[in-house]
Amino acid sequence: MKRLLYYIRRNIRTIVTVSCFVLTSVLVVYMLPREGKFMYEYQKGGFWKHEDLTAPFNFPVYKSKTELAQERDSAIRGFRPIFLYNQEISDLRTQELADDFTAGWVEYSLTKLKIPSREAYRNDKQYLVNRQLEYEYRLYLVSLVRDIYRKGIIDLAPLEENGRVPFHEITLVKGNVAETTPLSSIYTPRSAYEYAAERLKNSIPKKDHLAVRRYDPFFQDFELNNYLSINVTYDEIKSQNVRRSLISELSLTRGLIQEGQGIISRGEYINDEKFLILESLRQEYERNLGFMARQLVIIGKFILVLASFLVIYLFLRNFRKEVLDSNKNIAFILLVMVLMILIASATLKFDAISVYMLPFTIVPILLKTFFDSKLALFIHIITILLIGFFVPNGFEFVFLNVVAGIVAVISMTNVFRRSKFVVTSIYVILAYSLIYLGIALVQEGILSHIQLKYFSWFAGNGLLILISYPLIYLFERTFGFISDATLLELSDTNQPLLRKLAEMAPGTFQHSLQVANLAEDAVFNTGGNPLLVRAGALYHDIGKMDDAIYFIENQSSAINPHDTLDFDQSASIIIDHVRKGVDLARRYKLPEAIVDFIRTHHGNSTVQYFYRSFLSKYPETEVDVRKFSYPGPKPFSKETAIVMMADSVEAASRSLKAITESTLDKLVDSIIHTQMKEEQYNNAQITFKDITTIREVFKKRLRNIYHVRISYPK
């Protein structure tokens, strides 16, 4: 038991990391569909590479999506929307017309024609003509409006699509009777008004005598349109029910395969008919697994998913140990994978959009931004393989997205340039389109069968890639990563902290610029992140600002403040600039990746000048070398190691009395040899070949800085 506890304590970090991978595997299995996976792989347009296949059970042959869509369109074309005829509106409005016409006629007669009273109008024989005219015109208008209502006034707004009505006939329900009615035989509000106005203008039965002429103003002011209302209205509920009923009546199948019936033979070409039968068998097989079989399917999926994540763990352990050692790195990688798998699973479940519109290449783009191309591509491939478990046509899906991911990784250089995201988006769209075209030609063999909708999905996919730019910023802030765009901003010498360094320690600032140039040139020639090296070099000595005068590059006179101090005090001031630099960097919220350069640019080396001076002055005194040593740590990456070399070489080159090609070469060799002897590079991923290249780069660069001419042989 004690041995077990000891083992757990000693390997607690490994146990926690492995547990994270196992829990992520469980979560991914939970997101995967519960159906089993068909045991055979096949493609339309290919050849059957397995043994002869017979039907293991009875199953229906399902129609293709294209065939179902055509039948659905045909059924919908026979659909006529349902409208209800309202007789009550017709009766009500014609009665209002009759009442208002009579009241208006009488009122006009009393006010305009000077008839003394309503009693006189009704009873005096001299006004009989007026009453007769009123009767005739009222009857005519009521008949006109009743005829319009009899045909119906319809509201077509609910049926309009893009400004037009896609139907020529409707089902008109009058009482309990439904009949098919052409739209051309029914008035719209506008056509009803135009028809009534035309009839009033040309057909009203006026008689050529004075009594009629005197009522012309009344007819001009009488608004017949006020009595024309919609009496044929759309019944959306019944229409939708009928529409759904027509679609639901469509048969999803086109035949039945009996148990034991031969389906396909080895080497047989998979044409459209065979492909439909195989797809139908696959659907029925995956859908009709029993309870125990489903549990075994889940166990099998867990094994496969766990194996995939185990491969990721082993890859990181053997090739990216520094990534595996960081909790935030592991959390970020697993989070990105889980989110992409979750989105793909939800897309297939709700069937709102095509899975080919999902920008899976965002995964390698994000990972390359914060890590490297190999890791990004490896994680992308594993993610696509996991999603390929449950998407239709898994091989096509995996092939398309793996190629697109490779294209994205190759094209995604200079992430700090926003235009690169647009260029990458275009390349990914072209990659998807080209690969799909090849697959479609292999499967269909006919250009006319290529589905153009796929190209629109690929275009949408490419546009969605552009959201990776704000996502980079979001993840950068959330996980404390550092992107090329941020490094470029930090490298701007107008940044507040660098401006402060230039003002308070101008010599150190110039030294930092030269170190940045040397280190950047070295990284370009050996591989690495030039932007990270440049930013780290610019900030590596910011701790010298507080006591700038104690550093020789900032001393402008012959007075050296160290002359009044003991050697150990001087060493303490020099060494302390590392701690002060770290504190200052965190106060200004610089990324940890930049702080690492400040902490490691001297490693755990010794301040040789003051240490040797102390030994020379006090030879009998036992000295604690730690008082004269930097606290470390040693550089743990190629970039931090290169900045250490560049810092030491640039500082030492300033102290040379005679600057020649020979002295510069000896200086570079001596400094790097000493640091290697002190094992300062042991924790960094840097090779002897890299170190040799760096030496030559430094030598060449220093010759250019000091304008040293090369001695040519005579």
C-alpha positions in Angstrom: 0.0 0.0 0.0 2.8 2.4 0.9 4.6 1.6 -2.4 1.3 2.3 -4.3 0.9 5.7 -2.5 4.6 6.5 -3.2 4.1 5.6 -6.9 0.9 7.8 -7.1 2.7 10.8 -5.4 5.7 10.5 -7.7 3.6 10.2 -10.8 0.6 12.4 -9.9 1.0 14.7 -12.8 1.1 11.8 -15.3 -2.0 10.3 -13.7 -3.9 13.5 -13.8 -3.0 14.1 -17.5 -4.0 10.5 -18.5 -7.2 10.9 -16.5 -8.1 14.0 -18.5 -7.6 12.0 -21.8 -9.8 9.2 -20.4 -12.6 11.6 -19.3 -12.5 13.3 -22.7 -12.8 9.9 -24.4 -15.9 9.2 -22.3 -17.4 12.6 -23.2 -16.7 12.0 -26.9 -18.3 8.5 -26.8 -21.4 10.1 -25.2 -21.6 12.6 -28.1 -21.3 9.8 -30.7 -24.5 8.3 -32.1 -25.7 5.1 -30.4 -26.1 3.2 -33.7 -23.6 0.5 -34.7 -21.2 0.9 -37.7 -21.8 -1.1 -40.9 -19.0 -3.6 -41.3 -18.3 -2.9 -45.0 -16.8 0.1 -46.7 -17.9 1.0 -50.2 -18.2 3.9 -52.6 -20.6 4.6 -55.5 -18.7 4.3 -58.7 -16.2 1.9 -57.1 -16.0 -1.9 -57.0 -17.1 -4.3 -54.3 -13.9 -5.4 -52.6 -15.4 -7.8 -50.1 -16.9 -11.3 -50.3 -20.2 -11.9 -52.1 -22.9 -10.3 -50.0 -26.4 -11.8 -49.4 -29.2 -10.2 -47.4 -28.9 -11.2 -43.7 -32.6 -10.3 -43.1 -35.6 -8.7 -44.9 -35.1 -5.0 -45.5 -36.7 -2.3 -47.6 -34.8 -0.4 -50.3 -35.1 3.3 -49.5 -35.3 5.9 -52.2 -32.5 8.3 -52.8 -32.6 11.8 -51.4 -32.8 13.1 -55.0 -35.7 10.8 -55.8 -37.6 11.8 -52.7 -37.0 15.4 -53.4 -38.5 15.1 -56.9 -41.5 13.2 -55.6 -42.0 15.8 -52.9 -41.8 18.6 -55.4 -44.3 16.8 -57.6 -46.7 16.3 -54.7 -46.4 19.9 -53.7 -47.1 21.0 -57.2 -50.5 19.3 -56.9 -51.2 21.1 -53.7 -53.7 23.9 -53.7 -53.9 26.2 -50.7 -57.2 26.4 -48.8 -59.1 29.6 -48.6 -62.4 30.2 -46.7 -65.3 32.2 -48.3 -67.1 34.4 -45.7 -70.7 35.1 -46.7 -71.3 37.2 -43.6 -68.9 39.9 -44.8 -70.7 40.1 -48.1 -74.2 40.5 -46.5 -72.9 43.0 -43.9 -71.1 45.2 -46.3 -73.9 45.3 -48.9 -76.4 46.2 -46.2 -74.0 49.0 -44.9 -73.8 50.2 -48.5 -77.6 50.4 -48.9 -78.1 52.2 -45.6 -75.3 54.7 -46.2 -76.3 55.4 -49.7 -79.9 56.2 -48.7 -78.8 58.3 -45.7 -76.3 60.2 -47.9 -78.8 60.7 -50.7 -81.4 62.1 -48.4 -78.8 64.3 -46.7 -77.6 65.6 -50.0 -81.2 66.3 -51.1 -81.9 68.3 -48.0 -78.7 70.4 -48.0 -77.9 70.8 -51.6 -81.3 70.7 -53.4 -83.1 72.8 -50.7 -85.9 70.2 -50.0 -87.5 71.7 -46.9 -87.6 68.5 -44.7 -87.4 64.7 -44.6 -91.2 64.5 -44.2 -91.6 66.5 -47.4 -89.0 64.4 -49.2 -90.9 61.2 -48.3 -94.5 62.3 -48.9 -94.6 65.2 -51.4 -95.4 64.1 -54.9 -93.1 66.7 -56.4 -90.1 64.8 -55.0 -91.3 61.4 -56.4 -88.6 61.5 -59.1 -85.9 61.9 -56.5 -87.1 58.9 -54.6 -87.4 56.9 -57.7 -83.8 57.7 -58.7 -82.6 56.8 -55.2 -84.2 53.4 -55.4 -82.8 52.7 -58.9 -79.2 53.8 -58.0 -79.2 52.0 -54.7 -80.4 48.8 -56.2 -77.7 49.1 -59.0 -74.8 49.7 -56.5 -75.9 46.9 -54.2 -76.2 44.5 -57.1 -72.8 45.6 -58.3 -71.1 45.0 -55.0 -73.0 41.8 -54.4 -71.7 40.5 -57.7 -68.1 41.3 -56.7 -68.5 39.6 -53.4 -70.1 36.6 -55.1 -66.8 36.0 -56.9 -64.8 36.9 -53.9 -62.1 39.4 -52.8 -59.0 37.5 -51.8 -55.8 38.4 -49.8 -52.8 36.9 -51.6 -50.1 38.2 -49.3 -49.7 34.9 -47.3 -48.9 33.1 -50.6 -46.4 35.6 -52.0 -42.8 34.3 -52.5 -40.3 36.9 -53.8 -43.1 39.2 -54.9 -45.1 36.6 -56.8 -47.8 33.9 -56.1 -46.6 30.4 -57.0 -50.1 29.1 -57.4 -52.7 29.5 -60.2 -55.6 27.7 -58.4 -56.8 27.5 -54.9 -59.3 25.3 -53.0 -62.2 27.6 -52.1 -64.4 26.5 -49.2 -68.0 27.9 -49.3 -70.0 26.5 -46.4 -69.5 22.7 -46.6 -68.5 22.7 -50.3 -64.8 22.9 -51.4 -64.1 23.5 -55.1 -61.0 24.2 -57.1 -61.1 27.8 -58.3 -58.7 29.7 -60.6 -57.1 32.8 -59.0 -58.0 34.7 -62.2 -61.7 34.4 -61.4 -61.4 36.0 -58.0 -60.9 39.7 -57.4 -58.0 41.2 -55.4 -58.8 44.4 -53.5 -57.2 46.4 -56.2 -59.0 44.7 -59.2 -62.3 44.8 -57.3 -62.0 48.6 -56.9 -60.9 49.1 -60.5 -63.8 47.1 -61.8 -66.4 49.0 -59.6 -64.9 52.3 -60.6 -65.1 51.4 -64.3 -68.8 50.3 -64.0 -69.7 53.5 -62.1 -68.0 55.6 -64.7 -69.5 54.0 -67.9 -72.5 51.9 -66.9 -74.6 53.7 -64.3 -78.1 54.2 -65.7 -78.4 58.0 -65.7 -81.3 59.6 -67.4 -81.0 62.8 -69.4 -83.0 65.2 -67.3 -82.3 67.9 -64.7 -83.1 65.8 -61.6 -80.3 63.3 -62.5 -77.7 65.9 -63.3 -78.3 67.6 -60.0 -76.9 64.5 -58.2 -73.6 64.3 -60.0 -71.6 65.8 -57.1 -73.1 63.2 -54.8 -71.9 60.3 -57.0 -68.4 61.9 -57.3 -68.1 62.0 -53.5 -69.5 58.6 -52.7 -66.7 56.2 -51.9 -67.8 52.8 -53.1 -64.3 51.4 -52.2 -65.2 51.7 -48.5 -67.6 48.8 -48.9 -65.2 46.4 -50.7 -63.5 44.2 -48.1 -61.7 40.9 -48.3 -64.1 38.0 -47.9 -61.8 35.1 -49.0 -59.1 34.4 -46.4 -56.2 31.9 -46.2 -56.7 29.0 -43.8 -53.0 28.3 -42.8 -53.7 25.5 -40.4 -55.8 23.4 -42.9 -53.4 24.2 -45.7 -50.4 23.0 -43.7 -52.2 19.9 -42.6 -53.0 19.0 -46.2 -49.5 19.8 -47.4 -48.0 17.6 -44.7 -50.5 14.9 -45.5 -49.5 14.9 -49.2 -45.8 14.6 -48.2 -46.4 11.9 -45.5 -48.3 9.8 -48.1 -45.1 9.5 -50.1 -43.5 6.1 -49.9 -39.9 6.2 -48.6 -39.1 2.8 -50.1 -39.1 1.4 -53.6 -38.9 -2.3 -53.0 -38.1 -5.1 -50.6 -35.0 -7.4 -50.4 -35.7 -10.9 -49.0 -33.4 -12.7 -46.6 -30.8 -14.7 -48.4 -31.2 -12.8 -51.7 -28.0 -11.9 -53.4 -27.0 -8.3 -53.2 -23.6 -7.9 -54.8 -20.7 -10.0 -55.8 -17.0 -9.6 -55.3 -15.5 -7.2 -57.9 -18.9 -6.0 -59.1 -19.3 -2.4 -60.1 -21.4 -0.3 -57.6 -23.9 1.5 -59.7 -26.7 3.7 -58.5 -29.1 0.8 -57.9 -26.5 -1.3 -56.0 -25.5 1.8 -54.0 -29.1 2.4 -52.9 -29.5 -1.3 -51.8 -26.2 -1.2 -49.8 -27.2 2.1 -48.2 -30.6 0.7 -47.2 -28.9 -2.4 -45.7 -26.5 -0.2 -43.8 -29.4 2.0 -42.3 -31.4 -1.1 -41.3 -28.3 -2.8 -39.8 -27.3 0.2 -37.7 -30.9 0.9 -36.6 -32.0 -2.6 -35.6 -29.3 -3.6 -33.2 -30.5 -5.3 -30.0 -29.9 -4.1 -26.4 -26.8 -6.2 -25.8 -25.4 -5.4 -29.2 -25.8 -1.7 -28.5 -23.9 -2.0 -25.3 -21.1 -3.8 -27.1 -21.1 -1.1 -29.8 -20.7 1.6 -27.1 -17.8 -0.4 -25.6 -16.2 -0.8 -29.0 -16.5 2.9 -29.7 -15.0 3.7 -26.3 -12.0 1.5 -27.2 -11.5 3.2 -30.5 -11.9 6.7 -29.1 -9.6 6.0 -26.1 -7.0 4.6 -28.6 -7.2 7.8 -30.6 -6.6 9.9 -27.5 -3.9 7.6 -26.3 -2.1 8.1 -29.6 -2.3 11.9 -29.0 -0.9 11.4 -25.5 2.0 9.3 -26.8 2.7 11.8 -29.6 2.9 14.6 -27.1 5.0 12.6 -24.7 7.6 11.6 -27.3 7.7 14.7 -29.5 6.1 17.6 -27.7 7.0 17.1 -24.0 6.8 20.8 -23.2 3.2 20.9 -24.4 2.2 17.8 -22.3 3.8 19.4 -19.2 1.4 22.3 -19.3 -2.2 21.9 -18.0 -3.5 24.9 -20.0 -2.0 23.4 -23.2 -3.7 20.1 -22.7 -7.0 21.8 -21.7 -6.9 23.9 -24.8 -6.2 21.0 -27.2 -8.9 18.8 -25.7 -11.4 21.7 -25.6 -10.9 22.5 -29.3 -11.4 18.8 -30.2 -14.5 18.3 -28.1 -16.1 21.5 -29.3 -15.6 20.6 -32.9 -16.9 17.0 -32.4 -19.9 18.4 -30.5 -20.8 20.9 -33.2 -20.5 18.2 -35.9 -22.7 15.8 -33.8 -25.4 18.5 -33.2 -25.3 19.4 -36.9 -26.1 15.9 -38.0 -28.7 15.4 -35.3 -30.7 18.5 -36.1 -30.0 18.5 -39.9 -30.2 22.3 -40.1 -27.1 22.7 -42.3 -24.7 20.4 -44.1 -21.8 19.0 -42.2 -19.6 20.2 -45.1 -20.3 23.8 -44.1 -18.6 23.3 -40.8 -15.1 24.9 -40.8 -13.1 22.0 -39.5 -9.9 23.6 -40.6 -10.2 26.1 -37.8 -8.7 23.3 -35.6 -5.3 23.3 -37.3 -5.3 27.0 -37.7 -5.8 27.6 -34.0 -3.3 25.0 -33.0 -0.7 26.2 -35.5 -1.1 29.7 -34.2 -0.2 28.7 -30.6 2.0 25.6 -31.2 3.4 24.3 -34.5 2.4 22.8 -37.8 3.1 19.2 -37.0 1.1 19.2 -33.8 -1.7 21.1 -35.5 -2.0 18.7 -38.4 -1.7 15.6 -36.1 -4.6 16.8 -33.9 -6.7 17.8 -36.9 -6.3 14.3 -38.4 -7.3 12.6 -35.2 -10.3 14.9 -34.8 -11.5 14.2 -38.3 -11.1 10.5 -37.8 -13.2 10.7 -34.7 -16.0 12.6 -36.5 -15.7 10.2 -39.4 -17.2 7.6 -37.0 -20.7 9.0 -37.4 -20.9 11.1 -40.5 -22.4 9.7 -43.7 -19.8 8.6 -46.4 -17.0 8.6 -43.8 -14.2 8.0 -46.3 -15.2 11.0 -48.5 -15.6 13.1 -45.4 -12.2 12.2 -44.0 -10.4 12.5 -47.3 -11.9 16.0 -48.0 -11.1 17.4 -44.6 -7.7 15.9 -44.2 -6.6 17.5 -47.5 -8.3 20.8 -46.6 -6.5 20.8 -43.2 -3.1 20.2 -44.8 -3.8 23.1 -47.3 -4.8 25.3 -44.3 -1.6 24.5 -42.4 0.7 25.0 -45.4 -1.0 28.3 -46.4 -1.3 29.7 -42.8 2.1 31.6 -42.5 2.5 35.1 -41.0 -0.6 34.7 -38.9 -0.3 38.4 -37.8 -1.4 39.4 -41.3 -5.2 39.5 -41.5 -5.0 39.0 -45.3 -3.6 35.5 -44.7 -6.9 34.4 -43.3 -8.6 35.5 -46.5 -6.0 33.7 -48.6 -6.2 30.6 -46.5 -10.0 30.7 -46.8 -9.8 30.8 -50.6 -7.2 28.0 -50.7 -9.4 25.8 -48.5 -12.5 26.4 -50.7 -10.5 25.5 -53.8 -9.1 22.3 -52.1 -12.6 21.2 -51.1 -14.0 21.9 -54.5 -11.2 20.2 -56.4 -11.3 17.0 -54.2 -15.1 16.8 -54.3 -15.0 17.2 -58.1 -12.6 14.3 -58.3 -14.6 12.1 -56.0 -17.9 12.9 -57.8 -16.3 12.1 -61.2 -15.1 8.7 -59.8 -18.5 7.9 -58.3 -20.9 9.4 -60.9 -18.9 9.4 -64.1 -21.2 12.1 -65.5 -20.7 15.8 -65.1 -24.4 16.5 -65.0 -24.8 14.4 -61.9 -22.4 16.6 -59.9 -24.4 18.4 -57.2 -23.7 22.1 -57.3 -25.0 22.6 -53.8 -21.8 21.1 -52.5 -19.8 24.0 -53.9 -22.0 26.5 -52.1 -21.4 24.6 -48.8 -17.7 24.8 -49.4 -17.9 28.5 -50.0 -19.8 28.9 -46.7 -17.2 26.8 -45.0 -14.4 29.0 -46.3 -16.2 32.2 -45.1 -16.6 30.7 -41.6 -12.9 30.1 -41.5 -12.6 33.9 -41.1 -14.0 33.7 -37.5 -10.7 32.0 -36.5 -9.2 35.5 -36.3 -11.4 36.7 -33.4 -11.2 33.2 -31.9 -7.4 33.4 -31.7 -7.8 36.6 -29.7 -10.4 35.0 -27.4 -8.3 31.9 -26.7 -5.2 34.0 -26.3 -6.8 35.9 -23.5 -8.5 32.9 -21.9 -5.5 30.6 -21.8 -2.7 33.1 -21.7 -1.2 32.1 -25.0 0.7 34.4 -27.3 0.0 34.8 -31.1 2.2 36.3 -33.8 -0.1 39.3 -34.0 0.5 40.0 -30.3 4.2 39.5 -30.7 4.2 42.0 -33.6 2.5 44.5 -31.4 5.0 43.9 -28.5 7.9 44.3 -30.9 6.8 47.9 -31.7 9.5 50.1 -30.0 6.7 52.7 -29.3 5.2 50.3 -26.7 5.2 52.2 -23.3 7.6 49.9 -21.6 10.1 50.0 -24.4 9.8 53.8 -24.6 10.5 53.9 -20.9 13.6 51.7 -21.4 14.9 54.0 -24.1 14.5 57.0 -21.9 15.9 55.6 -18.6 18.5 53.2 -20.0 19.3 54.3 -23.6 22.5 52.1 -23.7 20.5 49.0 -22.7 17.8 49.9 -25.2 20.4 50.0 -28.0 21.9 46.8 -26.7 18.5 45.1 -26.8 17.9 46.2 -30.4 21.2 44.6 -31.4 20.5 41.4 -29.5 17.1 41.2 -31.2 18.7 41.6 -34.6 21.3 38.9 -33.9 18.8 36.5 -32.4 16.2 37.0 -35.1 18.8 36.3 -37.8 19.9 33.1 -36.0 16.4 31.8 -35.7 15.7 32.4 -39.4 18.6 30.1 -40.2 17.9 27.4 -37.7 14.1 27.3 -37.4 11.9 28.7 -34.7 9.7 31.7 -34.1 11.4 34.9 -35.2 8.7 37.1 -33.8 8.9 35.5 -30.4 12.7 35.8 -30.3 12.6 39.5 -31.4 10.0 40.4 -28.7 11.8 38.4 -26.0 15.2 40.0 -26.9 13.7 43.5 -26.8 12.4 43.0 -23.2 15.1 40.7 -21.8 16.9 43.6 -20.0 14.0 45.8 -18.8 15.1 45.1 -15.2 18.1 47.4 -15.7 15.9 50.6 -15.8 15.9 51.1 -12.0 19.7 51.0 -11.6 20.7 51.9 -15.2 23.9 53.6 -14.2 25.4 50.4 -12.7 25.4 48.8 -16.1 28.4 49.7 -18.3 26.4 50.4 -21.5 24.6 53.2 -19.7 27.7 54.9 -18.3 28.6 58.0 -20.2 31.5 59.2 -18.0 34.7 57.7 -16.5 33.0 57.4 -13.1 31.9 53.9 -12.3 29.5 53.5 -9.3 30.8 50.0 -8.7 34.2 51.5 -7.5 32.5 52.4 -4.2 30.9 49.0 -3.6 32.2 45.7 -2.5 32.3 43.0 -5.2 29.5 41.0 -3.7 27.3 44.1 -3.6 28.0 44.9 -7.2 27.2 41.3 -8.2 24.0 41.5 -6.3 22.9 44.6 -8.2 23.8 43.1 -11.5 22.1 39.8 -10.8 19.0 41.5 -9.4 18.1 43.0 -12.8 16.6 39.6 -13.7 14.2 39.6 -10.7 13.3 43.3 -11.3 12.7 42.6 -15.0 10.3 39.7 -14.2 8.4 41.9 -11.7 8.2 44.8 -14.1 7.0 42.5 -17.0 4.2 41.1 -14.9 3.3 44.6 -13.7 2.9 45.5 -17.4 1.0 42.2 -18.0 3.5 40.9 -20.5 2.8 37.3 -21.7 4.6 34.5 -19.8 6.4 33.6 -23.0 8.2 37.0 -22.9 8.8 36.7 -19.1 10.7 33.4 -19.9 13.3 35.3 -21.9 13.9 37.7 -18.9 14.3 34.8 -16.5 16.5 32.6 -18.6 18.8 35.0 -20.6 21.6 34.4 -18.0 20.6 30.9 -17.0 22.4 30.1 -13.7 25.8 31.4 -14.9 28.2 33.4 -12.7 29.0 37.1 -12.8 32.6 36.3 -13.7 34.2 39.7 -13.4 33.1 40.4 -9.8 33.5 36.7 -8.8 37.1 36.6 -10.0 37.8 40.1 -8.6 36.5 38.9 -5.2 38.7 35.8 -5.3 41.7 37.8 -6.3 41.3 40.3 -3.4 40.3 37.8 -0.8 42.2 34.6 -1.7 42.0 33.2 1.8 38.2 33.8 2.2 35.8 31.0 1.5 33.3 32.3 -1.0 29.8 31.2 -1.6 29.6 31.1 -5.4 25.8 31.3 -5.3 26.1 35.0 -4.3 27.7 35.6 -7.7 25.3 33.4 -9.7 22.1 34.1 -11.4 19.1 32.3 -10.1 18.1 30.7 -13.4 16.4 28.7 -14.8 18.5 27.7 -17.7 17.0 28.3 -21.2 14.4 25.6 -22.0 13.7 26.3 -25.7 15.7 27.0 -28.8 14.4 30.6 -28.8 15.5 31.4 -25.2 18.9 29.7 -25.8 19.5 31.8 -28.9 18.7 35.0 -27.0 21.2 34.0 -24.2 23.9 33.5 -26.8 23.1 36.8 -28.6 23.0 38.7 -25.4 26.4 37.5 -24.2 28.0 37.9 -27.6 26.7 41.4 -28.3 27.7 42.6 -24.8 31.2 41.1 -25.0 31.8 42.5 -28.5 31.5 46.1 -27.1 34.5 45.5 -24.8 36.9 44.4 -27.5 39.8 46.8 -27.9 40.8 45.6 -31.3 37.9 44.6 -33.6 39.0 42.4 -36.4 37.6 39.3 -38.1 39.8 37.1 -36.0 38.9 38.7 -32.6 35.2 38.6 -33.4 35.4 34.9 -34.4 37.4 34.0 -31.3 34.9 36.0 -29.1 31.9 34.2 -30.5 33.5 30.7 -30.2 34.8 31.4 -26.7 31.4 32.6 -25.3 29.3 29.8 -26.8 32.0 27.2 -25.8 31.9 28.5 -22.2 28.1 28.4 -22.1 28.1 24.8 -23.5 30.7 23.8 -20.9 28.4 25.2 -18.2 25.6 23.1 -19.6 23.4 26.2 -20.1 21.7 24.6 -23.2 21.0 21.2 -21.8 17.3 21.9 -21.3 16.8 23.5 -24.7 15.7 21.7 -27.9 18.8 22.7 -29.8 21.3 20.6 -31.7 25.0 20.9 -32.3 24.2 21.6 -36.0 22.0 24.5 -34.8 24.8 25.8 -32.6 27.3 25.7 -35.4 24.9 27.6 -37.7 24.3 30.2 -35.0 28.0 30.8 -34.5 28.4 31.5 -38.2 25.4 33.8 -38.3 26.7 35.8 -35.3 30.2 36.1 -36.8 28.8 37.4 -40.1 26.4 39.7 -38.4 29.1 41.2 -36.1 31.4 41.9 -39.0 28.6 43.8 -40.7 27.9 45.8 -37.5 31.5 46.7 -37.0 32.2 47.1 -40.7 35.1 44.6 -40.6 36.6 43.8 -44.0 37.3 40.2 -44.8 41.0 39.5 -45.5 41.3 38.0 -49.0 44.4 35.8 -49.8 47.1 37.4 -51.8 
